Amino acid sequence: MADLHPAKPSGPFLPTHHAAGPPPAPKWVPWRDRIKYFSWQWHGIVTATAVVSSILHLWPYHNYADGLKIVACIVFIMALVVFTFNLFAKVARVIMYPRDSLTHITDPAKSSFAGFLAVGGAGLIDAAVNVVRDWHPGAKNGLLFTLYGLWWLDAFFAWFTCFGVIYFILGQKSKDLGKVMAIWIIPCVSMIASASCGGLLAGTLYPEFPRLALITTTFAITMGLIGLSFTTMITFGFLMRLFLHGAPDGLIALASFNILTPLGQGGFCLLINGANFSKLLPYVMGDDFPEIAIAGKLIFSVCFCGAYVLWCMGLAWVLLSVFAIFRRVRRLPRFGIAWWGLVFPNGTFALLSVQLGNVLDSRFYHGFGAAWSLIVFMMWTVLMLWSIPAFITGTMFLPPAPYYETRKQRRAHHKARLAAAATAPVTEKPRSGTSSPERDDRSTLVNAHPPMPAASADATVAWSSDVEAASPDATARHPNIQ
């Protein structure tokens, strides 16, 4: 009796030795391999942890409690430890694998994550400023001016990263809109994050050093506006990519939330620096526009309007990101370093919501910001609990595992391929020594002659006469033409 069961799928669709599912992850990864697979993405843990510390500091309810300040300080120390480890691991990778280190700079798919270094540094400075405000208030503190000097270093690296990665993106060979990735926005976000950090430092310097605070605020808001202009253009390109090419793969779908980062961080930057202008400009009052006292209020009003627009856009982009992930929910990768990219964008959106509540003294925005902050804190806690054992075994250092289908999905796709092959028209293969006709981008034949229609004998004679006129050996090549 014939076997009625279909043959097992094989070929390029899925390796036969993975027919039962994805290969098991190794139980232990040597440290040499961990350093080999180390990437810029690890600084995403620093950004996520630092923004959680800032969220705890700006908690809208009873944020003066010592317990909340202690937890925020502990989270800041954790971010600082991870940042130090990342620096040592990056230096070790450059020493052990110098040839591959250049690729992490010139390849936009990898160098885009270098923006996390500047963003993480700015987040650490933000959290440190909050710690100084909580435990060592006063602008004359030596630690505060140390942080101020580190901020200028972080700002320089943000400028270098933003325009450097854009330079490499412009040099790519592929110009397809479907290749636009959400991670391209990370280097531009470093400008906005550094601008927010500068605004917080200027607010701390304001009572004793108003001139220095005004210079810092002006430079910071300039950085923020440049970063927002770049991110707006990249956001438009990625949105067109979603409309025309659909949701990206599972790993890239997780990065869709990166678009939320400039919206939340940008709005927070506008509110902080706008409030600084409203306080600082009256110190240099004059008769002309830039120096009159009301100019600060006008600038703050414009910044508030821009921040509210960004908050509305962020609320819409949360839904778009959820839709993109839901469309690829079965193709999401296993837990890895890429999952940490969900925390920081939502954390910046929570900061913007809380700051809007502070400006408007609104219970709604305070409640919304507190709820969103709680979601971010729970997300950070779960990822940290998952990351500790993965870090100990080393599996977190491995690159994202490829997508593997379930047995039911493989069987359905195999049957669909068999049905498509059965209904496909049979085409003759070209003879040996002849090349197939060329095709253009629209899959239409370029150099192929149209088929000769079945016509009368006069048409046949006319066609044969044209062949004979073109070549004297035509009758030798076509014996049927007499």
NUPALO-858861 format. One record per residue (C-alpha): x, y, z; residue in three letters. Coordinates in pm, whole numbers, plus 50000, padded with zeros to 5 digits. Layout:
BEGIN
atom x:X | y:Y | z:Z | r:Ala $
...
//
This chain:
BEGIN
atom x:50000 | y:50000 | z:50000 | r:Met $
atom x:50136 | y:50338 | z:49906 | r:Ala $
atom x:50247 | y:50572 | z:50177 | r:Asp $
atom x:49990 | y:50850 | z:50205 | r:Leu $
atom x:50200 | y:51069 | z:50433 | r:His $
atom x:50371 | y:51358 | z:50256 | r:Pro $
atom x:50744 | y:51368 | z:50240 | r:Ala $
atom x:50927 | y:51571 | z:50500 | r:Lys $
atom x:51016 | y:51919 | z:50377 | r:Pro $
atom x:51375 | y:51963 | z:50285 | r:Ser $
atom x:51588 | y:52200 | z:50084 | r:Gly $
atom x:51675 | y:52562 | z:50146 | r:Pro $
atom x:51353 | y:52634 | z:50333 | r:Phe $
atom x:51478 | y:52476 | z:50655 | r:Leu $
atom x:51779 | y:52261 | z:50742 | r:Pro $
atom x:51684 | y:51901 | z:50798 | r:Thr $
atom x:51880 | y:51877 | z:51122 | r:His $
atom x:51660 | y:52154 | z:51265 | r:His $
atom x:51334 | y:51984 | z:51173 | r:Ala $
atom x:51229 | y:51952 | z:51537 | r:Ala $
atom x:51276 | y:52322 | z:51611 | r:Gly $
atom x:51551 | y:52567 | z:51696 | r:Pro $
atom x:51883 | y:52430 | z:51810 | r:Pro $
atom x:51927 | y:52431 | z:52186 | r:Pro $
atom x:52124 | y:52721 | z:52329 | r:Ala $
atom x:52461 | y:52633 | z:52478 | r:Pro $
atom x:52471 | y:52597 | z:52854 | r:Lys $
atom x:52794 | y:52794 | z:52886 | r:Trp $
atom x:52964 | y:53040 | z:52652 | r:Val $
atom x:53339 | y:53097 | z:52700 | r:Pro $
atom x:53449 | y:53450 | z:52777 | r:Trp $
atom x:53646 | y:53470 | z:52455 | r:Arg $
atom x:53327 | y:53415 | z:52256 | r:Asp $
atom x:53144 | y:53664 | z:52474 | r:Arg $
atom x:53395 | y:53933 | z:52387 | r:Ile $
atom x:53376 | y:53833 | z:52021 | r:Lys $
atom x:52998 | y:53883 | z:52005 | r:Tyr $
atom x:52996 | y:54200 | z:52216 | r:Phe $
atom x:52827 | y:54490 | z:52035 | r:Ser $
atom x:52714 | y:54848 | z:52084 | r:Trp $
atom x:52368 | y:54720 | z:52175 | r:Gln $
atom x:52486 | y:54648 | z:52527 | r:Trp $
atom x:52477 | y:55019 | z:52599 | r:His $
atom x:52100 | y:54993 | z:52560 | r:Gly $
atom x:52095 | y:54838 | z:52907 | r:Ile $
atom x:52265 | y:55151 | z:53040 | r:Val $
atom x:52011 | y:55381 | z:52876 | r:Thr $
atom x:51720 | y:55173 | z:53006 | r:Ala $
atom x:51854 | y:55159 | z:53362 | r:Thr $
atom x:51942 | y:55529 | z:53370 | r:Ala $
atom x:51598 | y:55634 | z:53248 | r:Val $
atom x:51438 | y:55418 | z:53520 | r:Val $
atom x:51642 | y:55608 | z:53778 | r:Ser $
atom x:51517 | y:55938 | z:53635 | r:Ser $
atom x:51160 | y:55808 | z:53637 | r:Ile $
atom x:51187 | y:55724 | z:54006 | r:Leu $
atom x:51326 | y:56070 | z:54077 | r:His $
atom x:51041 | y:56243 | z:53890 | r:Leu $
atom x:50768 | y:56020 | z:54032 | r:Trp $
atom x:50468 | y:56256 | z:54057 | r:Pro $
atom x:50349 | y:56135 | z:54397 | r:Tyr $
atom x:50552 | y:56170 | z:54719 | r:His $
atom x:50883 | y:56189 | z:54535 | r:Asn $
atom x:51036 | y:56354 | z:54842 | r:Tyr $
atom x:51033 | y:56021 | z:55029 | r:Ala $
atom x:51377 | y:55894 | z:55126 | r:Asp $
atom x:51291 | y:55538 | z:55023 | r:Gly $
atom x:51221 | y:55645 | z:54666 | r:Leu $
atom x:51545 | y:55844 | z:54654 | r:Lys $
atom x:51743 | y:55545 | z:54781 | r:Ile $
atom x:51594 | y:55313 | z:54515 | r:Val $
atom x:51671 | y:55571 | z:54244 | r:Ala $
atom x:52029 | y:55594 | z:54370 | r:Cys $
atom x:52068 | y:55213 | z:54368 | r:Ile $
atom x:51939 | y:55192 | z:54011 | r:Val $
atom x:52185 | y:55466 | z:53912 | r:Phe $
atom x:52474 | y:55267 | z:54062 | r:Ile $
atom x:52361 | y:54959 | z:53865 | r:Met $
atom x:52364 | y:55163 | z:53543 | r:Ala $
atom x:52711 | y:55292 | z:53625 | r:Leu $
atom x:52840 | y:54937 | z:53683 | r:Val $
atom x:52699 | y:54817 | z:53350 | r:Val $
atom x:52846 | y:55120 | z:53172 | r:Phe $
atom x:53192 | y:55046 | z:53316 | r:Thr $
atom x:53169 | y:54681 | z:53213 | r:Phe $
atom x:53069 | y:54781 | z:52860 | r:Asn $
atom x:53371 | y:55008 | z:52826 | r:Leu $
atom x:53611 | y:54734 | z:52938 | r:Phe $
atom x:53443 | y:54478 | z:52711 | r:Ala $
atom x:53463 | y:54713 | z:52413 | r:Lys $
atom x:53833 | y:54779 | z:52472 | r:Val $
atom x:53896 | y:54405 | z:52505 | r:Ala $
atom x:53714 | y:54338 | z:52178 | r:Arg $
atom x:53921 | y:54598 | z:51994 | r:Val $
atom x:54240 | y:54437 | z:52127 | r:Ile $
atom x:54138 | y:54075 | z:52062 | r:Met $
atom x:53957 | y:54126 | z:51729 | r:Tyr $
atom x:54099 | y:54439 | z:51565 | r:Pro $
atom x:53987 | y:54344 | z:51212 | r:Arg $
atom x:53620 | y:54322 | z:51303 | r:Asp $
atom x:53624 | y:54645 | z:51503 | r:Ser $
atom x:53630 | y:54858 | z:51188 | r:Leu $
atom x:53304 | y:54700 | z:51071 | r:Thr $
atom x:53133 | y:54817 | z:51390 | r:His $
atom x:53211 | y:55173 | z:51279 | r:Ile $
atom x:53161 | y:55172 | z:50901 | r:Thr $
atom x:52853 | y:54946 | z:50880 | r:Asp $
atom x:52540 | y:55157 | z:50953 | r:Pro $
atom x:52352 | y:54848 | z:51073 | r:Ala $
atom x:52608 | y:54816 | z:51355 | r:Lys $
atom x:52743 | y:55166 | z:51404 | r:Ser $
atom x:52392 | y:55306 | z:51453 | r:Ser $
atom x:52391 | y:55145 | z:51796 | r:Phe $
atom x:52701 | y:55352 | z:51885 | r:Ala $
atom x:52454 | y:55630 | z:51962 | r:Gly $
atom x:52360 | y:55430 | z:52271 | r:Phe $
atom x:52701 | y:55518 | z:52416 | r:Leu $
atom x:52627 | y:55893 | z:52406 | r:Ala $
atom x:52265 | y:55839 | z:52513 | r:Val $
atom x:52376 | y:55618 | z:52801 | r:Gly $
atom x:52636 | y:55873 | z:52908 | r:Gly $
atom x:52376 | y:56150 | z:52904 | r:Ala $
atom x:52135 | y:55931 | z:53100 | r:Gly $
atom x:52400 | y:55863 | z:53363 | r:Leu $
atom x:52471 | y:56235 | z:53396 | r:Ile $
atom x:52096 | y:56302 | z:53431 | r:Asp $
atom x:52066 | y:56044 | z:53707 | r:Ala $
atom x:52379 | y:56178 | z:53878 | r:Ala $
atom x:52240 | y:56534 | z:53868 | r:Val $
atom x:51923 | y:56407 | z:54033 | r:Asn $
atom x:52132 | y:56237 | z:54303 | r:Val $
atom x:52320 | y:56564 | z:54361 | r:Val $
atom x:51992 | y:56752 | z:54391 | r:Arg $
atom x:51859 | y:56497 | z:54640 | r:Asp $
atom x:52162 | y:56451 | z:54864 | r:Trp $
atom x:52405 | y:56740 | z:54795 | r:His $
atom x:52208 | y:57047 | z:54688 | r:Pro $
atom x:52397 | y:57358 | z:54587 | r:Gly $
atom x:52554 | y:57468 | z:54260 | r:Ala $
atom x:52901 | y:57510 | z:54412 | r:Lys $
atom x:52940 | y:57138 | z:54466 | r:Asn $
atom x:53258 | y:57004 | z:54302 | r:Gly $
atom x:53079 | y:56692 | z:54177 | r:Leu $
atom x:52832 | y:56910 | z:53988 | r:Leu $
atom x:53106 | y:57082 | z:53788 | r:Phe $
atom x:53266 | y:56746 | z:53719 | r:Thr $
atom x:52938 | y:56633 | z:53569 | r:Leu $
atom x:52924 | y:56958 | z:53373 | r:Tyr $
atom x:53263 | y:56884 | z:53216 | r:Gly $
atom x:53158 | y:56527 | z:53136 | r:Leu $
atom x:52849 | y:56664 | z:52967 | r:Trp $
atom x:53059 | y:56865 | z:52720 | r:Trp $
atom x:53251 | y:56546 | z:52641 | r:Leu $
atom x:52926 | y:56358 | z:52588 | r:Asp $
atom x:52793 | y:56640 | z:52369 | r:Ala $
atom x:53103 | y:56625 | z:52149 | r:Phe $
atom x:53065 | y:56248 | z:52108 | r:Phe $
atom x:52694 | y:56294 | z:52026 | r:Ala $
atom x:52779 | y:56536 | z:51744 | r:Trp $
atom x:53049 | y:56305 | z:51614 | r:Phe $
atom x:52826 | y:55996 | z:51627 | r:Thr $
atom x:52525 | y:56163 | z:51467 | r:Cys $
atom x:52700 | y:56309 | z:51164 | r:Phe $
atom x:52946 | y:56019 | z:51134 | r:Gly $
atom x:52674 | y:55755 | z:51106 | r:Val $
atom x:52477 | y:55974 | z:50864 | r:Ile $
atom x:52790 | y:55993 | z:50650 | r:Tyr $
atom x:52811 | y:55612 | z:50634 | r:Phe $
atom x:52437 | y:55580 | z:50567 | r:Ile $
atom x:52467 | y:55815 | z:50268 | r:Leu $
atom x:52747 | y:55595 | z:50131 | r:Gly $
atom x:52535 | y:55282 | z:50112 | r:Gln $
atom x:52486 | y:55118 | z:49774 | r:Lys $
atom x:52125 | y:55018 | z:49835 | r:Ser $
atom x:51874 | y:55300 | z:49791 | r:Lys $
atom x:51562 | y:55089 | z:49844 | r:Asp $
atom x:51300 | y:55239 | z:50074 | r:Leu $
atom x:51238 | y:54891 | z:50213 | r:Gly $
atom x:51590 | y:54899 | z:50364 | r:Lys $
atom x:51509 | y:55191 | z:50594 | r:Val $
atom x:51556 | y:55080 | z:50955 | r:Met $
atom x:51433 | y:55232 | z:51278 | r:Ala $
atom x:51780 | y:55200 | z:51434 | r:Ile $
atom x:51907 | y:55480 | z:51207 | r:Trp $
atom x:51736 | y:55716 | z:51446 | r:Ile $
atom x:51955 | y:55621 | z:51744 | r:Ile $
atom x:52257 | y:55843 | z:51650 | r:Pro $
atom x:52024 | y:56141 | z:51611 | r:Cys $
atom x:51863 | y:56064 | z:51945 | r:Val $
atom x:52204 | y:56108 | z:52108 | r:Ser $
atom x:52183 | y:56480 | z:52020 | r:Met $
atom x:51843 | y:56511 | z:52187 | r:Ile $
atom x:51945 | y:56314 | z:52495 | r:Ala $
atom x:52255 | y:56527 | z:52540 | r:Ser $
atom x:52042 | y:56842 | z:52498 | r:Ala $
atom x:51807 | y:56726 | z:52774 | r:Ser $
atom x:52104 | y:56661 | z:52998 | r:Cys $
atom x:52238 | y:57010 | z:52929 | r:Gly $
atom x:51904 | y:57160 | z:53021 | r:Gly $
atom x:51899 | y:56980 | z:53356 | r:Leu $
atom x:52253 | y:57095 | z:53431 | r:Leu $
atom x:52164 | y:57454 | z:53336 | r:Ala $
atom x:51868 | y:57443 | z:53573 | r:Gly $
atom x:52104 | y:57339 | z:53851 | r:Thr $
atom x:52355 | y:57613 | z:53767 | r:Leu $
atom x:52085 | y:57880 | z:53736 | r:Tyr $
atom x:52077 | y:58026 | z:54090 | r:Pro $
atom x:52450 | y:58102 | z:54115 | r:Glu $
atom x:52572 | y:58118 | z:53754 | r:Phe $
atom x:52293 | y:58256 | z:53533 | r:Pro $
atom x:52522 | y:58354 | z:53243 | r:Arg $
atom x:52679 | y:58009 | z:53226 | r:Leu $
atom x:52334 | y:57852 | z:53252 | r:Ala $
atom x:52207 | y:58068 | z:52963 | r:Leu $
atom x:52499 | y:57967 | z:52740 | r:Ile $
atom x:52444 | y:57602 | z:52826 | r:Thr $
atom x:52071 | y:57624 | z:52758 | r:Thr $
atom x:52124 | y:57795 | z:52421 | r:Thr $
atom x:52376 | y:57534 | z:52310 | r:Phe $
atom x:52157 | y:57250 | z:52440 | r:Ala $
atom x:51840 | y:57359 | z:52263 | r:Ile $
atom x:52037 | y:57402 | z:51940 | r:Thr $
atom x:52150 | y:57041 | z:51966 | r:Met $
atom x:51796 | y:56931 | z:52044 | r:Gly $
atom x:51645 | y:57106 | z:51741 | r:Leu $
atom x:51910 | y:56958 | z:51507 | r:Ile $
atom x:51841 | y:56612 | z:51642 | r:Gly $
atom x:51465 | y:56660 | z:51613 | r:Leu $
atom x:51495 | y:56772 | z:51250 | r:Ser $
atom x:51691 | y:56458 | z:51158 | r:Phe $
atom x:51463 | y:56225 | z:51350 | r:Thr $
atom x:51152 | y:56377 | z:51192 | r:Thr $
atom x:51283 | y:56300 | z:50843 | r:Met $
atom x:51387 | y:55946 | z:50937 | r:Ile $
atom x:51050 | y:55887 | z:51103 | r:Thr $
atom x:50872 | y:55990 | z:50784 | r:Phe $
atom x:51089 | y:55750 | z:50581 | r:Gly $
atom x:51026 | y:55459 | z:50818 | r:Phe $
atom x:50653 | y:55529 | z:50819 | r:Leu $
atom x:50652 | y:55517 | z:50438 | r:Met $
atom x:50843 | y:55190 | z:50460 | r:Arg $
atom x:50567 | y:55044 | z:50683 | r:Leu $
atom x:50293 | y:55159 | z:50444 | r:Phe $
atom x:50459 | y:55035 | z:50125 | r:Leu $
atom x:50646 | y:54723 | z:50241 | r:His $
atom x:50449 | y:54613 | z:50546 | r:Gly $
atom x:50575 | y:54528 | z:50892 | r:Ala $
atom x:50942 | y:54428 | z:50915 | r:Pro $
atom x:51074 | y:54098 | z:51048 | r:Asp $
atom x:51047 | y:54007 | z:51413 | r:Gly $
atom x:51387 | y:54136 | z:51519 | r:Leu $
atom x:51342 | y:54469 | z:51337 | r:Ile $
atom x:50981 | y:54494 | z:51458 | r:Ala $
atom x:51112 | y:54519 | z:51814 | r:Leu $
atom x:51313 | y:54822 | z:51704 | r:Ala $
atom x:50996 | y:55002 | z:51593 | r:Ser $
atom x:50969 | y:55150 | z:51941 | r:Phe $
atom x:51295 | y:55339 | z:51877 | r:Asn $
atom x:51091 | y:55596 | z:51685 | r:Ile $
atom x:50917 | y:55676 | z:52014 | r:Leu $
atom x:51249 | y:55782 | z:52170 | r:Thr $
atom x:51295 | y:56120 | z:51991 | r:Pro $
atom x:50930 | y:56201 | z:52047 | r:Leu $
atom x:50945 | y:56150 | z:52423 | r:Gly $
atom x:51302 | y:56272 | z:52471 | r:Gln $
atom x:51249 | y:56565 | z:52235 | r:Gly $
atom x:50938 | y:56684 | z:52415 | r:Gly $
atom x:51114 | y:56654 | z:52751 | r:Phe $
atom x:51409 | y:56850 | z:52610 | r:Cys $
atom x:51183 | y:57133 | z:52489 | r:Leu $
atom x:51006 | y:57161 | z:52823 | r:Leu $
atom x:51327 | y:57166 | z:53029 | r:Ile $
atom x:51513 | y:57417 | z:52811 | r:Asn $
atom x:51202 | y:57630 | z:52757 | r:Gly $
atom x:51155 | y:57661 | z:53132 | r:Ala $
atom x:51521 | y:57761 | z:53163 | r:Asn $
atom x:51473 | y:58042 | z:52908 | r:Phe $
atom x:51171 | y:58175 | z:53095 | r:Ser $
atom x:51385 | y:58205 | z:53411 | r:Lys $
atom x:51716 | y:58316 | z:53262 | r:Leu $
atom x:51620 | y:58583 | z:53009 | r:Leu $
atom x:51485 | y:58828 | z:53271 | r:Pro $
atom x:51841 | y:58843 | z:53412 | r:Tyr $
atom x:51961 | y:59010 | z:53092 | r:Val $
atom x:51666 | y:59236 | z:53023 | r:Met $
atom x:51700 | y:59497 | z:52751 | r:Gly $
atom x:51495 | y:59693 | z:52499 | r:Asp $
atom x:51533 | y:59465 | z:52197 | r:Asp $
atom x:51356 | y:59138 | z:52127 | r:Phe $
atom x:51613 | y:58876 | z:52229 | r:Pro $
atom x:51664 | y:59035 | z:52569 | r:Glu $
atom x:51323 | y:59156 | z:52680 | r:Ile $
atom x:51172 | y:58976 | z:52976 | r:Ala $
atom x:50864 | y:58858 | z:52788 | r:Ile $
atom x:51082 | y:58678 | z:52530 | r:Ala $
atom x:51150 | y:58398 | z:52778 | r:Gly $
atom x:50779 | y:58339 | z:52829 | r:Lys $
atom x:50720 | y:58338 | z:52453 | r:Leu $
atom x:50997 | y:58085 | z:52396 | r:Ile $
atom x:50860 | y:57867 | z:52674 | r:Phe $
atom x:50512 | y:57882 | z:52518 | r:Ser $
atom x:50648 | y:57773 | z:52180 | r:Val $
atom x:50846 | y:57491 | z:52342 | r:Cys $
atom x:50537 | y:57375 | z:52529 | r:Phe $
atom x:50333 | y:57363 | z:52208 | r:Cys $
atom x:50606 | y:57162 | z:52037 | r:Gly $
atom x:50629 | y:56924 | z:52333 | r:Ala $
atom x:50253 | y:56865 | z:52330 | r:Tyr $
atom x:50262 | y:56790 | z:51956 | r:Val $
atom x:50542 | y:56539 | z:52014 | r:Leu $
atom x:50343 | y:56380 | z:52297 | r:Trp $
atom x:50044 | y:56333 | z:52065 | r:Cys $
atom x:50269 | y:56185 | z:51796 | r:Met $
atom x:50424 | y:55954 | z:52055 | r:Gly $
atom x:50084 | y:55829 | z:52162 | r:Leu $
atom x:50004 | y:55745 | z:51800 | r:Ala $
atom x:50342 | y:55578 | z:51745 | r:Trp $
atom x:50289 | y:55351 | z:52046 | r:Val $
atom x:49990 | y:55204 | z:51864 | r:Leu $
atom x:50184 | y:55171 | z:51536 | r:Leu $
atom x:50469 | y:54993 | z:51714 | r:Ser $
atom x:50227 | y:54755 | z:51884 | r:Val $
atom x:50066 | y:54682 | z:51545 | r:Phe $
atom x:50406 | y:54612 | z:51387 | r:Ala $
atom x:50506 | y:54373 | z:51667 | r:Ile $
atom x:50164 | y:54203 | z:51664 | r:Phe $
atom x:50197 | y:54135 | z:51291 | r:Arg $
atom x:50525 | y:53951 | z:51358 | r:Arg $
atom x:50448 | y:53811 | z:51702 | r:Val $
atom x:50526 | y:53455 | z:51589 | r:Arg $
atom x:50857 | y:53560 | z:51438 | r:Arg $
atom x:50996 | y:53740 | z:51741 | r:Leu $
atom x:51345 | y:53622 | z:51840 | r:Pro $
atom x:51432 | y:53452 | z:52163 | r:Arg $
atom x:51524 | y:53667 | z:52459 | r:Phe $
atom x:51842 | y:53860 | z:52399 | r:Gly $
atom x:51998 | y:54201 | z:52413 | r:Ile $
atom x:51753 | y:54334 | z:52151 | r:Ala $
atom x:51463 | y:54314 | z:52397 | r:Trp $
atom x:51620 | y:54590 | z:52607 | r:Trp $
atom x:51532 | y:54834 | z:52329 | r:Gly $
atom x:51174 | y:54841 | z:52457 | r:Leu $
atom x:51251 | y:55011 | z:52789 | r:Val $
atom x:51422 | y:55338 | z:52699 | r:Phe $
atom x:51166 | y:55464 | z:52441 | r:Pro $
atom x:50877 | y:55404 | z:52679 | r:Asn $
atom x:51078 | y:55556 | z:52962 | r:Gly $
atom x:51128 | y:55881 | z:52771 | r:Thr $
atom x:50756 | y:55892 | z:52691 | r:Phe $
atom x:50681 | y:55848 | z:53062 | r:Ala $
atom x:50919 | y:56135 | z:53148 | r:Leu $
atom x:50746 | y:56361 | z:52896 | r:Leu $
atom x:50403 | y:56275 | z:53039 | r:Ser $
atom x:50512 | y:56349 | z:53395 | r:Val $
atom x:50680 | y:56676 | z:53292 | r:Gln $
atom x:50365 | y:56786 | z:53109 | r:Leu $
atom x:50177 | y:56721 | z:53432 | r:Gly $
atom x:50428 | y:56935 | z:53622 | r:Asn $
atom x:50395 | y:57223 | z:53377 | r:Val $
atom x:50016 | y:57213 | z:53355 | r:Leu $
atom x:49964 | y:57097 | z:53715 | r:Asp $
atom x:49729 | y:56840 | z:53564 | r:Ser $
atom x:49603 | y:56535 | z:53751 | r:Arg $
atom x:49544 | y:56354 | z:53423 | r:Phe $
atom x:49902 | y:56381 | z:53301 | r:Tyr $
atom x:50034 | y:56300 | z:53647 | r:His $
atom x:49821 | y:55988 | z:53659 | r:Gly $
atom x:49901 | y:55891 | z:53300 | r:Phe $
atom x:50272 | y:55947 | z:53357 | r:Gly $
atom x:50267 | y:55749 | z:53680 | r:Ala $
atom x:50089 | y:55457 | z:53513 | r:Ala $
atom x:50329 | y:55458 | z:53219 | r:Trp $
atom x:50624 | y:55485 | z:53456 | r:Ser $
atom x:50498 | y:55185 | z:53649 | r:Leu $
atom x:50474 | y:54983 | z:53326 | r:Ile $
atom x:50831 | y:55081 | z:53236 | r:Val $
atom x:50959 | y:54988 | z:53581 | r:Phe $
atom x:50788 | y:54646 | z:53565 | r:Met $
atom x:50928 | y:54590 | z:53216 | r:Met $
atom x:51277 | y:54682 | z:53335 | r:Trp $
atom x:51247 | y:54450 | z:53636 | r:Thr $
atom x:51140 | y:54151 | z:53424 | r:Val $
atom x:51418 | y:54206 | z:53171 | r:Leu $
atom x:51675 | y:54243 | z:53449 | r:Met $
atom x:51562 | y:53917 | z:53610 | r:Leu $
atom x:51586 | y:53740 | z:53273 | r:Trp $
atom x:51922 | y:53895 | z:53196 | r:Ser $
atom x:52105 | y:53791 | z:53513 | r:Ile $
atom x:52105 | y:53414 | z:53442 | r:Pro $
atom x:52160 | y:53476 | z:53070 | r:Ala $
atom x:52462 | y:53690 | z:53156 | r:Phe $
atom x:52603 | y:53424 | z:53389 | r:Ile $
atom x:52579 | y:53149 | z:53127 | r:Thr $
atom x:52683 | y:53385 | z:52847 | r:Gly $
atom x:52387 | y:53316 | z:52618 | r:Thr $
atom x:52297 | y:53683 | z:52625 | r:Met $
atom x:52614 | y:53764 | z:52432 | r:Phe $
atom x:52519 | y:53544 | z:52138 | r:Leu $
atom x:52369 | y:53707 | z:51827 | r:Pro $
atom x:51991 | y:53680 | z:51783 | r:Pro $
atom x:51887 | y:53329 | z:51684 | r:Ala $
atom x:51719 | y:53293 | z:51342 | r:Pro $
atom x:51348 | y:53236 | z:51316 | r:Tyr $
atom x:51235 | y:52872 | z:51315 | r:Tyr $
atom x:50886 | y:52766 | z:51220 | r:Glu $
atom x:50678 | y:52516 | z:51408 | r:Thr $
atom x:50606 | y:52175 | z:51257 | r:Arg $
atom x:50249 | y:52277 | z:51172 | r:Lys $
atom x:50366 | y:52591 | z:50992 | r:Gln $
atom x:50630 | y:52395 | z:50797 | r:Arg $
atom x:50373 | y:52139 | z:50685 | r:Arg $
atom x:50131 | y:52410 | z:50571 | r:Ala $
atom x:50403 | y:52595 | z:50379 | r:His $
atom x:50523 | y:52269 | z:50223 | r:His $
atom x:50173 | y:52188 | z:50096 | r:Lys $
atom x:50139 | y:52542 | z:49961 | r:Ala $
atom x:50463 | y:52505 | z:49766 | r:Arg $
atom x:50354 | y:52170 | z:49622 | r:Leu $
atom x:50020 | y:52317 | z:49514 | r:Ala $
atom x:50189 | y:52617 | z:49356 | r:Ala $
atom x:50431 | y:52391 | z:49169 | r:Ala $
atom x:50145 | y:52175 | z:49039 | r:Ala $
atom x:49946 | y:52469 | z:48902 | r:Thr $
atom x:50245 | y:52658 | z:48763 | r:Ala $
atom x:50272 | y:52656 | z:48379 | r:Pro $
atom x:50542 | y:52433 | z:48234 | r:Val $
atom x:50808 | y:52628 | z:48046 | r:Thr $
atom x:51074 | y:52478 | z:47825 | r:Glu $
atom x:51428 | y:52511 | z:47945 | r:Lys $
atom x:51664 | y:52696 | z:47709 | r:Pro $
atom x:51896 | y:52485 | z:47502 | r:Arg $
atom x:52256 | y:52447 | z:47601 | r:Ser $
atom x:52470 | y:52733 | z:47475 | r:Gly $
atom x:52181 | y:52981 | z:47474 | r:Thr $
atom x:52121 | y:53234 | z:47744 | r:Ser $
atom x:51784 | y:53319 | z:47888 | r:Ser $
atom x:51641 | y:53659 | z:47790 | r:Pro $
atom x:51723 | y:53951 | z:48011 | r:Glu $
atom x:51464 | y:54102 | z:48240 | r:Arg $
atom x:51427 | y:54450 | z:48373 | r:Asp $
atom x:51305 | y:54557 | z:48718 | r:Asp $
atom x:50940 | y:54503 | z:48618 | r:Arg $
atom x:51005 | y:54136 | z:48527 | r:Ser $
atom x:50930 | y:54197 | z:48158 | r:Thr $
atom x:51131 | y:54050 | z:47875 | r:Leu $
atom x:51377 | y:54292 | z:47719 | r:Val $
atom x:51556 | y:54118 | z:47431 | r:Asn $
atom x:51310 | y:53841 | z:47356 | r:Ala $
atom x:51140 | y:53832 | z:47012 | r:His $
atom x:50759 | y:53812 | z:47017 | r:Pro $
atom x:50612 | y:53478 | z:46903 | r:Pro $
atom x:50532 | y:53456 | z:46534 | r:Met $
atom x:50155 | y:53460 | z:46480 | r:Pro $
atom x:49986 | y:53193 | z:46276 | r:Ala $
atom x:49918 | y:53384 | z:45954 | r:Ala $
atom x:49879 | y:53320 | z:45586 | r:Ser $
atom x:50147 | y:53191 | z:45349 | r:Ala $
atom x:50210 | y:53546 | z:45224 | r:Asp $
atom x:50313 | y:53657 | z:45572 | r:Ala $
atom x:50542 | y:53357 | z:45599 | r:Thr $
atom x:50709 | y:53437 | z:45268 | r:Val $
atom x:50750 | y:53802 | z:45369 | r:Ala $
atom x:50907 | y:53703 | z:45696 | r:Trp $
atom x:51145 | y:53457 | z:45525 | r:Ser $
atom x:51249 | y:53723 | z:45275 | r:Ser $
atom x:51343 | y:53954 | z:45561 | r:Asp $
atom x:51556 | y:53679 | z:45714 | r:Val $
atom x:51732 | y:53614 | z:45383 | r:Glu $
atom x:51799 | y:53986 | z:45338 | r:Ala $
atom x:51949 | y:54007 | z:45684 | r:Ala $
atom x:52187 | y:53714 | z:45632 | r:Ser $
atom x:52289 | y:53520 | z:45316 | r:Pro $
atom x:52314 | y:53196 | z:45514 | r:Asp $
atom x:51961 | y:53220 | z:45643 | r:Ala $
atom x:51835 | y:52929 | z:45428 | r:Thr $
atom x:52118 | y:52715 | z:45554 | r:Ala $
atom x:52018 | y:52783 | z:45913 | r:Arg $
atom x:51645 | y:52745 | z:45837 | r:His $
atom x:51601 | y:52454 | z:45591 | r:Pro $
atom x:51221 | y:52477 | z:45611 | r:Asn $
atom x:51227 | y:52815 | z:45440 | r:Ile $
atom x:51227 | y:52762 | z:45063 | r:Gln $
//
